[in-house]
Amino acid sequence: MATYNVKVFISYRKGILDPQGVAVEKAAYSLGFNKVKEVRVGKYITMKIEAEREEEIKKEIEEMAKKFLVNPVIEEYSYKIEVAK
């Protein structure tokens, strides 16, 4: 059985207001960072999962996302799987 490092990235869907992103963008602008545009703030989750194959990990991540990690109405997600060293 191998151990995998999993990184899950969660953000608001396109078209959903991101109040934290707006606040960060305004702060950046007020501090002179005028080139910053369209800031989106999300969640970044890391975990280790033990499994025989990467396909098992994908299935578990999809299940977790549907059950409790992501609000599918307003959020979207992506993930990256790497074999732990």
C-alpha angles and dihedrals in degrees: 000000000000130000117230131198110223125195118192120193117198125185140158116278117256109277095028114116112249106201094184091050090051091050092050092048092050091047092049091049093048090052092054100264093128097162094065111109139169098010115193122189120202145156127277117199126185126191142159118233128185117217144142095239139018090241089066089055092051090052092050093048091050090050093048091048092052095044104042120336101070136038098218093200094065107009138065129192146196132186144200126212124201132173108251116244 
